[in-house]
Every structure is written in C-alpha cells, then in structure tokens.
Amino acid sequence: MTDLVPKPAVERTPVMADVARLAGVSHQTVSRVVNDHPNLRPETRERVQRAIEQLGYRPNTAARALVTRRSGTIGVIGSKSGYWGPSTVHRTVQAAARAAGFFVSSVNLPALTRTEVVDAIDHLRSQGVEGVVLIAATDEALDVARSHQAAGLPVVVVEGDETKARWTVGVDQVRGAAMATEHLLGLGHTEIVHIAGPQSWTEARARLAGYQEAMYSAGLRPAPPLIGDWSARSGFALGCDDIVARHDVTAVFCANDQMALGLLRALHESGRRVPEDVSVVGFDDIPEAAFLIPPLTSVRQDFGAVGRRAIEILRAVIEGQTPPESLISPELVVRTSSVVPPVRK
C-alpha cells in the first residue's frame, strides 16, 4: 500500500477537513470513519485512520455526540479498599475502555454500601454515561446493579454472581478454588482447612463453594471455614487462633494471597514449617507471591482479560449485540509452599 502524501504544515489543531485532505477523501467519509459507520471499504477506512494518526487528530466529542446521539463515555465504579484484585481490575478496565475508544468517568467509593453505590450511579447518569462497570461484588452492590439494569442502564458487574446480575464478568472463582483444593488433594492431603473471605462478597462465597465441592468429590468432609476479611492481619489472627494448635491440619487454602501472607507469619512464629509441616495455597497470585518465603502456590487471575472482557460485554450491550462469554479460566501457579504431607509417626 502506498504511503499518504506528506503531512501538511498545520500549526493549529487539526480538524476533519485536514484529515480529508491528507487521506484524499471527502469530509463525509472521514465522519463515517470517526463514527464507525459500517458501510466503508476496508482500504478507505485504513487510509483515513492512518491520516488521523499522522495528524494527531482528535474528534470533537460534543459534535460527535450530536451526530451519533451517544456520549462515548462510560462510568467505572470501584472502592478505595486497596485490595490487589479490585484495584488491579479497576486499572485494567479503565485501560481497556480507553483502548476501545470510550471516555471514562471513574468513581472510587470509601464503602460499598447500597447508598454509596446508588449515589455513584446517579452521579454518573447525570454525566450522560452510556453504561457502567461496577467493581464491587457485594450483595448490596449487586442489588443496586440489578435494579439499574432493569431500568435500562447497562451495568456490567465485575466478579458478579450470574444468578443475581444480568451482565457480569470475571474469573471462574468456583473453578479456581476447586483447582487449588484438588492440587492439595493430589499431593495426598486430606486435612485441608479453608480461610475464607467475608461472606457478603460473591467471590468469597464462590471460592468457599469450590473448596467444598472438591472436598466432597474426593469423598471427604470439608472443615468449617475460618472467615477472614481479606487482610493479612486476619490471616495472621486466624492462623494464631485456629491453625497453629491443630497438628492434624496439613494444608490450608486461603481465599486470597494477603490472608495467606498473614498465615505464613503465624506459622513461622509458632515454629510450624511451610511446607514441611503445613502446605499453604493462596488466590490472586499477587506480584509478591513468587518472592515470599517460601514462594507461594496461588491461583492466578488474568485481570487484563477481565478488564477487556468487561468492556467487550458493555459495548455489546450498548450496541444491542450478543455479549461474549462472561467467565474467564483461572490458572494454578505451583510453587514451593505446597508439597506432599508429612509422614505421621
């Protein structure tokens, strides 16, 4: 394909007419490309897009909204919790939205209460957003999402419960937890305890369900879960109060890596060795997991894929198309924190 003609000297901000001149097409053709009109030859579309990139042209969003009757803006709602999973998903959703050509209006909430989520969605709707990605899979947040979905606003819930929200996306939490438990069972462990996350979170309940299903499938009775709050502090406290004194327990599956980190310290301070005495598996595969002592076996979530899929689903819903598959497969990353159980004397 031949190159475009040399870039003209344009000291002012380039406008659509400059793109048309450089690409050798009409003003109307450039408008059709900018507004993603379907009836264009691929070579024409490519030529116009190359001219847009060469000139650094940015469409007039206000004018575009008048033509398309679309704002091109979506909202993203997350929390200020600082937890690795939700904060990473928030960044990837924003990046995926910008890559898809959306403008993003983002809200970070101090608490994921019903009132906070309702106020956030109302705020975003006042800005004319076309849809919302909600990174807050608590029961109250899901109820709010469902009510707005019923009222016609596309709301995609990240890590949501497919039985509670019409449009949701996330890693298959049940399968990831089952993989972690099956890994420990495959090593020969039978006394496996699960440190679960707060049960108001759909992710925590899904991971507990995956652990329980794997145990029942192996013909074993799952132990009552120990409930943490996602923090390393809660993992440490549960380790000191419930795990350290139980020498029958040979493995612990933690619902996230932060709680696993706290458990590792509790076991170390008690003189219980990991993995010689107790194997530990986490969930999320935070960047630090490979550098803990010992390196932590964990279930990896592809947060980049989650962000991209969330935007794909939201865009499909906005444009009246069939959304893609919502669940993304997890990956078990095996490191040295999990080995065969110790031989009983």
Secondary structure, DSSP 8 states (H G I E B T S, - for coil): -----------S---HHHHHHHHTS-HHHHHHHHTT-S-S-HHHHHHHHHHHHHHT----HHHHHHHHS---EEEEEEES---HHHHHHHHHHHHHHHHTT-EEEEEEESS--HHHHHHHHHHHHHTT-S-EEE---BHHHHHHHHHHHHTT--EEEET--TTT-SSEEEE-HHHHHHHHHHHHHHHT---EEEEE--TTBHHHHHHHHHHHHHHHHTT------EE--SSHHHHHHHIIIIITT-TT--EEEESSHHHHHHHHHHHHHHT--TTTT-EEEEEE--GGGGGSSS--EEEE--HHHHHHHHHHHHHHHHTT------EE--EEE--TT--------
